[in-house]
Amino acid sequence: MKRLLLPILVILLTVLTVQAQEPATHLETLNIDLWPDFDQPSVLILLTGQLSANVSLPAQVTLPLPPEATLNVVARITSTGNMIDDLVYETTADSVTFTLPDRQFRVEYYVPYQAQELNRNFSFTWLANLTVNRLRVTVQQPATAASLTITPAPMRQVSNTPDGLTYHLLPELSVPAGEPYQVQLAYTLTAPVLTINADSTNQTTETAVSTPTTTTNTRSTFNIPTILVTTGLFLIVIALIWGYNSRRQTPRPKTKPAPKRQARYCHQCGHKLRPNDKFCRECGTAVR
C-alpha cells in the first residue's frame, strides 16, 4: 500500500509545484478598448491581452486597476476563441491578480468620468510591471456625442461598422514595464442617453474592430492542472479502497473442528449410555 501511495503523492506535489509559476512579465499584445457612456454613465474599459510565447503556463498575471474601478469580468480566452469567466482572482487597492491557464485573457471594469451638464472628461492611465510589446487603444465614440477629442490623436477612425458607431484607433506602440501611458477624452453629448439605449445602435458586448469572442459562463471547461489534481486524488481514493478491501478479503487460517463424541448404547438392553456410565442405568449390565 505504501509503495502505491508514494508515487501518487509525488505526482500531486509535482502538479501543485507547476501551478505556482513566476509572475508573467511580458504581454505580446494588449488591446485597450475605451467605451464611454456605453451601458452606464461611466467609462467601460476592456483589456484583452495575450501572453508572450516564452511565458510558461499556467502564469500569474497582475494588471493595474484604478482605485475607483468597479470590476466586471475576469476571464480567460481559449485557443478556439471562447471567453470563460472561471478564473479565481484577487484584488488590491490598485491591481487585480489571477492565474492564467491559457495565453489570452479579458478584464473589464467601469471607471467614473468628470461630468458637467452634457460635457464629459476622462483620463486613462496604464502603468504596470508588464512589458507590452504591442499596445493598441481603440475609443468607441458615444452614440449621442456631437464631438470627441482624443489625446494622443488617433491615426484613423472606422465608421462603417455593423453597430453603426464610430471607433477611433490610436497608434500602436510598445510600452516597457514601469512606464506610464495615458489617453485623455473630452466630448459633449447632444442628449443624456447611453449608447446602448440609442435607437441607431444594436450593441453587443464585443468590440466591432477587434477579433470577436464567444462569452461562456461555465465551470465545466477543461483545465489541465485541475484535471491532473483531480485524477491524482481519484487514484488515491481508489488505492485506499483497494487496500481496505484487500485486508478484508485476506483468507484466515481454518481451524480444525472439534471431534464429535459417538453415542454409546448398552450391549445387553440397548439403552443409551451417558459418557461416564460404567454400568447400564436400565439393566445394570457392566459397560464394555
VOPAGU-2260 file (C-alpha; in pm, 1 decimal, decimal comma):
REM VOPAGU-2260
SITE   aa  ch    i         X         Y         Z
SITE  MET   A    0       0,0       0,0       0,0
SITE  LYS   A    1     279,2     246,1      89,6
SITE  ARG   A    2     458,4     167,9    -236,6
SITE  LEU   A    3     143,6     263,3    -430,2
SITE  LEU   A    4      71,6     587,7    -242,6
SITE  LEU   A    5     425,2     726,8    -268,8
SITE  PRO   A    6     433,7     779,2    -649,2
SITE  ILE   A    7      81,5     923,7    -641,2
SITE  LEU   A    8     183,0    1181,0    -379,6
SITE  VAL   A    9     491,5    1268,1    -585,6
SITE  ILE   A   10     269,7    1331,4    -890,6
SITE  LEU   A   11      37,8    1557,1    -689,9
SITE  LEU   A   12     325,2    1758,7    -546,8
SITE  THR   A   13     469,8    1798,9    -895,8
SITE  VAL   A   14     138,6    1926,8   -1032,2
SITE  LEU   A   15      93,9    2174,5    -747,9
SITE  THR   A   16     450,7    2297,8    -794,6
SITE  VAL   A   17     392,7    2352,4   -1166,7
SITE  GLN   A   18      90,1    2568,5   -1090,5
SITE  ALA   A   19     294,3    2805,5    -869,6
SITE  GLN   A   20     459,3    2988,9   -1157,9
SITE  GLU   A   21     667,1    3303,7   -1170,9
SITE  PRO   A   22     463,5    3618,2   -1242,3
SITE  ALA   A   23     429,8    3698,9   -1612,8
SITE  THR   A   24     649,7    3991,0   -1716,3
SITE  HIS   A   25     565,1    4024,9   -2088,0
SITE  LEU   A   26     248,5    4062,5   -2291,1
SITE  GLU   A   27     274,4    4010,2   -2664,5
SITE  THR   A   28     -37,1    4218,8   -2729,7
SITE  LEU   A   29    -276,1    4428,2   -2523,2
SITE  ASN   A   30    -590,7    4576,3   -2676,0
SITE  ILE   A   31    -744,6    4851,0   -2462,5
SITE  ASP   A   32   -1098,8    4947,4   -2559,9
SITE  LEU   A   33   -1249,7    5259,0   -2401,3
SITE  TRP   A   34   -1630,1    5278,3   -2422,6
SITE  PRO   A   35   -1758,4    5596,2   -2255,8
SITE  ASP   A   36   -2133,5    5619,0   -2181,2
SITE  PHE   A   37   -2191,3    5271,9   -2322,0
SITE  ASP   A   38   -2432,5    5099,8   -2080,9
SITE  GLN   A   39   -2357,0    5302,3   -1765,3
SITE  PRO   A   40   -2284,0    5671,9   -1705,3
SITE  SER   A   41   -1910,7    5595,1   -1680,2
SITE  VAL   A   42   -1635,0    5450,2   -1898,7
SITE  LEU   A   43   -1629,2    5078,2   -1969,6
SITE  ILE   A   44   -1269,8    4961,2   -2011,2
SITE  LEU   A   45   -1191,9    4630,4   -2179,6
SITE  LEU   A   46    -840,1    4485,1   -2155,5
SITE  THR   A   47    -779,1    4196,6   -2395,6
SITE  GLY   A   48    -427,2    4059,7   -2367,9
SITE  GLN   A   49    -210,2    3776,9   -2491,2
SITE  LEU   A   50      96,3    3641,2   -2312,7
SITE  SER   A   51     427,9    3618,7   -2492,0
SITE  ALA   A   52     520,5    3278,4   -2632,7
SITE  ASN   A   53     810,8    3238,2   -2386,9
SITE  VAL   A   54     581,2    3266,1   -2081,9
SITE  SER   A   55     514,2    2925,7   -1922,2
SITE  LEU   A   56     158,0    2822,6   -1843,2
SITE  PRO   A   57     -14,0    2849,9   -1607,6
SITE  ALA   A   58     109,9    3204,5   -1547,6
SITE  GLN   A   59      34,6    3456,5   -1277,1
SITE  VAL   A   60     -81,7    3787,6   -1424,6
SITE  THR   A   61    -113,7    4117,5   -1235,6
SITE  LEU   A   62    -285,4    4411,6   -1404,6
SITE  PRO   A   63    -329,9    4768,1   -1278,2
SITE  LEU   A   64    -676,5    4855,8   -1151,6
SITE  PRO   A   65    -778,8    5213,7   -1064,1
SITE  PRO   A   66    -889,8    5254,1    -701,4
SITE  GLU   A   67   -1232,4    5379,7    -811,8
SITE  ALA   A   68   -1283,8    5096,1   -1062,3
SITE  THR   A   69   -1578,5    4857,2   -1046,8
SITE  LEU   A   70   -1460,6    4516,9   -1170,0
SITE  ASN   A   71   -1698,2    4349,6   -1412,7
SITE  VAL   A   72   -1524,3    4049,2   -1575,9
SITE  VAL   A   73   -1202,8    3849,9   -1528,6
SITE  ALA   A   74   -1191,5    3577,6   -1791,9
SITE  ARG   A   75    -963,0    3360,7   -1999,3
SITE  ILE   A   76    -991,9    3317,8   -2375,4
SITE  THR   A   77    -933,0    2970,2   -2511,5
SITE  SER   A   78    -748,3    2886,3   -2831,0
SITE  THR   A   79   -1087,0    2844,4   -3001,1
SITE  GLY   A   80   -1196,0    3197,5   -2906,0
SITE  ASN   A   81   -1430,7    3116,0   -2617,7
SITE  MET   A   82   -1425,6    3363,4   -2328,4
SITE  ILE   A   83   -1476,3    3180,5   -1997,6
SITE  ASP   A   84   -1501,6    3361,1   -1664,6
SITE  ASP   A   85   -1394,1    3077,0   -1433,7
SITE  LEU   A   86   -1069,5    3235,9   -1310,6
SITE  VAL   A   87   -1005,0    3282,1    -940,0
SITE  TYR   A   88    -864,5    3630,7    -882,3
SITE  GLU   A   89    -755,4    3864,1    -602,3
SITE  THR   A   90    -786,4    4241,6    -596,5
SITE  THR   A   91    -595,0    4508,2    -407,6
SITE  ALA   A   92    -638,9    4884,1    -397,3
SITE  ASP   A   93    -462,9    4922,2    -734,3
SITE  SER   A   94    -441,9    4581,4    -904,8
SITE  VAL   A   95    -606,5    4250,7    -990,2
SITE  THR   A   96    -410,6    3921,8    -993,1
SITE  PHE   A   97    -512,1    3587,7   -1143,8
SITE  THR   A   98    -355,8    3261,8   -1264,1
SITE  LEU   A   99    -398,6    3211,5   -1636,8
SITE  PRO   A  100    -400,8    2858,1   -1788,3
SITE  ASP   A  101    -446,4    2995,6   -2142,3
SITE  ARG   A  102    -249,4    3254,6   -2337,6
SITE  GLN   A  103    -526,2    3513,7   -2368,3
SITE  PHE   A  104    -742,9    3695,1   -2113,9
SITE  ARG   A  105   -1010,9    3960,7   -2082,3
SITE  VAL   A  106   -1058,2    4201,5   -1791,1
SITE  GLU   A  107   -1345,4    4452,4   -1786,9
SITE  TYR   A  108   -1420,0    4728,2   -1538,4
SITE  TYR   A  109   -1601,3    5062,2   -1510,2
SITE  VAL   A  110   -1437,5    5390,3   -1412,1
SITE  PRO   A  111   -1624,5    5718,4   -1345,2
SITE  TYR   A  112   -1559,4    6029,1   -1553,9
SITE  GLN   A  113   -1589,3    6400,7   -1480,8
SITE  ALA   A  114   -1928,4    6538,3   -1585,2
SITE  GLN   A  115   -2059,9    6892,5   -1608,1
SITE  GLU   A  116   -2404,2    6910,9   -1764,4
SITE  LEU   A  117   -2350,6    6735,1   -2102,3
SITE  ASN   A  118   -1971,9    6773,0   -2104,8
SITE  ARG   A  119   -1754,4    6472,5   -2024,5
SITE  ASN   A  120   -1383,0    6443,2   -1945,3
SITE  PHE   A  121   -1187,3    6127,1   -1873,0
SITE  SER   A  122    -821,0    6031,6   -1833,9
SITE  PHE   A  123    -697,6    5673,3   -1863,9
SITE  THR   A  124    -351,5    5569,1   -1741,7
SITE  TRP   A  125    -173,9    5237,2   -1799,2
SITE  LEU   A  126     113,7    5171,5   -1558,0
SITE  ALA   A  127     213,9    4812,1   -1489,3
SITE  ASN   A  128     508,9    4586,4   -1412,0
SITE  LEU   A  129     449,0    4426,1   -1750,4
SITE  THR   A  130     622,6    4498,4   -2076,9
SITE  VAL   A  131     369,8    4522,6   -2358,8
SITE  ASN   A  132     522,5    4453,5   -2698,0
SITE  ARG   A  133     222,7    4582,1   -2892,7
SITE  LEU   A  134     -31,7    4804,7   -2721,8
SITE  ARG   A  135    -339,7    4909,0   -2918,5
SITE  VAL   A  136    -603,0    5155,3   -2793,4
SITE  THR   A  137    -947,6    5192,4   -2950,3
SITE  VAL   A  138   -1205,5    5450,4   -2837,5
SITE  GLN   A  139   -1573,6    5399,2   -2906,2
SITE  GLN   A  140   -1748,7    5731,7   -2968,3
SITE  PRO   A  141   -2076,3    5759,0   -2773,5
SITE  ALA   A  142   -2384,6    5742,3   -2994,4
SITE  THR   A  143   -2502,6    6090,2   -2889,4
SITE  ALA   A  144   -2161,3    6259,7   -2879,4
SITE  ALA   A  145   -2150,6    6553,5   -3118,9
SITE  SER   A  146   -1771,8    6572,4   -3095,3
SITE  LEU   A  147   -1489,4    6374,1   -2938,9
SITE  THR   A  148   -1136,0    6492,9   -2870,0
SITE  ILE   A  149    -870,2    6227,3   -2801,0
SITE  THR   A  150    -511,8    6278,5   -2686,1
SITE  PRO   A  151    -288,6    6139,7   -2831,5
SITE  ALA   A  152    -455,4    6188,5   -3166,5
SITE  PRO   A  153    -594,2    5875,9   -3336,3
SITE  MET   A  154    -423,2    5752,7   -3650,8
SITE  ARG   A  155    -759,7    5671,9   -3812,2
SITE  GLN   A  156   -1128,3    5616,1   -3744,8
SITE  VAL   A  157   -1370,1    5344,5   -3854,9
SITE  SER   A  158   -1733,9    5438,9   -3916,8
SITE  ASN   A  159   -1877,4    5165,7   -4139,7
SITE  THR   A  160   -1922,1    4919,4   -3854,3
SITE  PRO   A  161   -2212,5    4673,9   -3806,6
SITE  ASP   A  162   -2329,5    4857,9   -3492,6
SITE  GLY   A  163   -2335,1    5195,6   -3665,5
SITE  LEU   A  164   -2084,1    5350,4   -3424,1
SITE  THR   A  165   -1755,9    5526,8   -3486,6
SITE  TYR   A  166   -1430,4    5386,4   -3348,8
SITE  HIS   A  167   -1105,4    5581,2   -3315,7
SITE  LEU   A  168    -781,0    5379,9   -3340,6
SITE  LEU   A  169    -469,8    5518,3   -3174,2
SITE  PRO   A  170    -117,5    5439,3   -3298,3
SITE  GLU   A  171      23,2    5102,0   -3194,0
SITE  LEU   A  172     329,4    5119,5   -2970,1
SITE  SER   A  173     548,3    4926,5   -2727,5
SITE  VAL   A  174     528,7    5013,3   -2357,4
SITE  PRO   A  175     808,6    4894,1   -2124,9
SITE  ALA   A  176     734,7    4780,1   -1770,9
SITE  GLY   A  177     705,6    5070,0   -1526,2
SITE  GLU   A  178     647,4    5330,2   -1798,5
SITE  PRO   A  179     309,0    5512,3   -1793,6
SITE  TYR   A  180      85,6    5553,2   -2097,2
SITE  GLN   A  181    -206,5    5797,5   -2087,1
SITE  VAL   A  182    -513,9    5867,3   -2301,0
SITE  GLN   A  183    -743,1    6167,5   -2246,7
SITE  LEU   A  184   -1101,4    6201,4   -2371,6
SITE  ALA   A  185   -1327,8    6504,1   -2394,0
SITE  TYR   A  186   -1671,0    6514,3   -2557,5
SITE  THR   A  187   -2013,6    6674,0   -2540,4
SITE  LEU   A  188   -2341,4    6484,5   -2560,7
SITE  THR   A  189   -2640,6    6609,8   -2756,4
SITE  ALA   A  190   -2865,5    6423,6   -2510,8
SITE  PRO   A  191   -2803,8    6233,8   -2184,3
SITE  VAL   A  192   -2864,2    5896,2   -2348,2
SITE  LEU   A  193   -2641,5    5591,8   -2313,9
SITE  THR   A  194   -2512,4    5430,1   -2631,7
SITE  ILE   A  195   -2685,6    5100,5   -2560,9
SITE  ASN   A  196   -3020,7    5282,8   -2540,2
SITE  ALA   A  197   -2976,4    5486,3   -2856,1
SITE  ASP   A  198   -3216,6    5385,0   -3134,3
SITE  SER   A  199   -2948,7    5388,5   -3402,2
SITE  THR   A  200   -2730,2    5121,5   -3241,2
SITE  ASN   A  201   -2752,1    4749,2   -3198,1
SITE  GLN   A  202   -2488,3    4672,0   -2937,2
SITE  THR   A  203   -2315,2    4355,5   -2830,4
SITE  THR   A  204   -2053,8    4305,1   -2561,5
SITE  GLU   A  205   -1768,0    4276,7   -2812,9
SITE  THR   A  206   -1570,1    4547,3   -2989,9
SITE  ALA   A  207   -1657,6    4590,1   -3355,1
SITE  VAL   A  208   -1294,7    4633,8   -3464,3
SITE  SER   A  209   -1128,8    4352,0   -3271,8
SITE  THR   A  210   -1147,6    3975,1   -3305,4
SITE  PRO   A  211   -1484,3    3866,3   -3161,6
SITE  THR   A  212   -1503,8    3602,5   -2893,4
SITE  THR   A  213   -1789,0    3396,9   -2754,9
SITE  THR   A  214   -1858,9    3450,2   -2387,7
SITE  THR   A  215   -1928,0    3135,9   -2190,1
SITE  ASN   A  216   -2020,3    3140,3   -1822,8
SITE  THR   A  217   -1926,9    2788,0   -1723,8
SITE  ARG   A  218   -1723,6    2599,9   -1466,6
SITE  SER   A  219   -1703,9    2272,2   -1655,8
SITE  THR   A  220   -1446,0    2375,1   -1916,8
SITE  PHE   A  221   -1137,7    2152,9   -1931,4
SITE  ASN   A  222    -845,2    2281,5   -1727,7
SITE  ILE   A  223    -533,6    2061,0   -1749,0
SITE  PRO   A  224    -388,8    2137,9   -1399,0
SITE  THR   A  225    -731,1    2083,8   -1240,8
SITE  ILE   A  226    -775,5    1757,2   -1429,4
SITE  LEU   A  227    -434,1    1631,0   -1314,1
SITE  VAL   A  228    -504,5    1714,4    -948,9
SITE  THR   A  229    -849,6    1555,7    -967,3
SITE  THR   A  230    -705,3    1243,4   -1129,3
SITE  GLY   A  231    -439,1    1216,4    -857,8
SITE  LEU   A  232    -698,7    1243,2    -580,8
SITE  PHE   A  233    -912,7     984,6    -757,3
SITE  LEU   A  234    -619,1     744,1    -774,7
SITE  ILE   A  235    -552,2     790,8    -401,6
SITE  VAL   A  236    -915,8     709,5    -320,7
SITE  ILE   A  237    -903,0     400,9    -543,6
SITE  ALA   A  238    -578,4     289,9    -374,7
SITE  LEU   A  239    -727,5     330,2     -27,3
SITE  ILE   A  240   -1040,7     136,0    -123,4
SITE  TRP   A  241    -830,2    -136,5    -283,4
SITE  GLY   A  242    -612,9    -167,1      26,6
SITE  TYR   A  243    -914,6    -180,1     256,5
SITE  ASN   A  244   -1085,6    -449,6      51,2
SITE  SER   A  245    -762,5    -649,5      27,9
SITE  ARG   A  246    -736,9    -661,9     405,5
SITE  ARG   A  247   -1099,6    -766,9     435,0
SITE  GLN   A  248   -1065,7   -1039,0     173,5
SITE  THR   A  249    -741,2   -1196,3     310,6
SITE  PRO   A  250    -832,5   -1561,6     394,4
SITE  ARG   A  251    -798,6   -1654,6     760,5
SITE  PRO   A  252    -641,7   -1990,0     856,6
SITE  LYS   A  253    -900,8   -2258,7     900,6
SITE  THR   A  254    -933,8   -2422,5    1243,9
SITE  LYS   A  255    -992,8   -2797,5    1271,2
SITE  PRO   A  256   -1338,6   -2865,5    1409,2
SITE  ALA   A  257   -1354,7   -3046,2    1740,5
SITE  PRO   A  258   -1423,8   -3417,2    1701,2
SITE  LYS   A  259   -1772,7   -3526,4    1788,6
SITE  ARG   A  260   -1819,3   -3798,8    2051,6
SITE  GLN   A  261   -2010,0   -4108,9    1935,0
SITE  ALA   A  262   -2311,4   -4213,4    2143,5
SITE  ARG   A  263   -2278,6   -4542,1    2338,9
SITE  TYR   A  264   -2551,2   -4796,8    2398,8
SITE  CYS   A  265   -2579,7   -5093,6    2636,7
SITE  HIS   A  266   -2486,8   -5414,5    2459,8
SITE  GLN   A  267   -2738,3   -5601,8    2671,0
SITE  CYS   A  268   -3062,0   -5393,9    2651,9
SITE  GLY   A  269   -2973,8   -5122,6    2401,7
SITE  HIS   A  270   -3030,0   -4834,2    2643,8
SITE  LYS   A  271   -2835,3   -4512,9    2563,1
SITE  LEU   A  272   -2543,5   -4468,0    2799,0
SITE  ARG   A  273   -2404,0   -4144,6    2940,7
SITE  PRO   A  274   -2036,2   -4064,0    2881,6
SITE  ASN   A  275   -1918,7   -4167,4    3230,2
SITE  ASP   A  276   -2150,8   -4465,9    3286,7
SITE  LYS   A  277   -1973,6   -4788,6    3385,6
SITE  PHE   A  278   -2299,4   -4981,0    3435,2
SITE  CYS   A  279   -2622,4   -4956,8    3235,6
SITE  ARG   A  280   -2878,8   -4749,6    3422,1
SITE  GLU   A  281   -3154,9   -4965,7    3279,3
SITE  CYS   A  282   -3042,2   -5325,1    3326,9
SITE  GLY   A  283   -2730,7   -5289,9    3545,2
SITE  THR   A  284   -2504,9   -5473,2    3299,3
SITE  ALA   A  285   -2136,5   -5371,6    3312,9
SITE  VAL   A  286   -2043,6   -5148,2    3022,2
SITE  ARG   A  287   -1784,6   -5294,3    2790,8
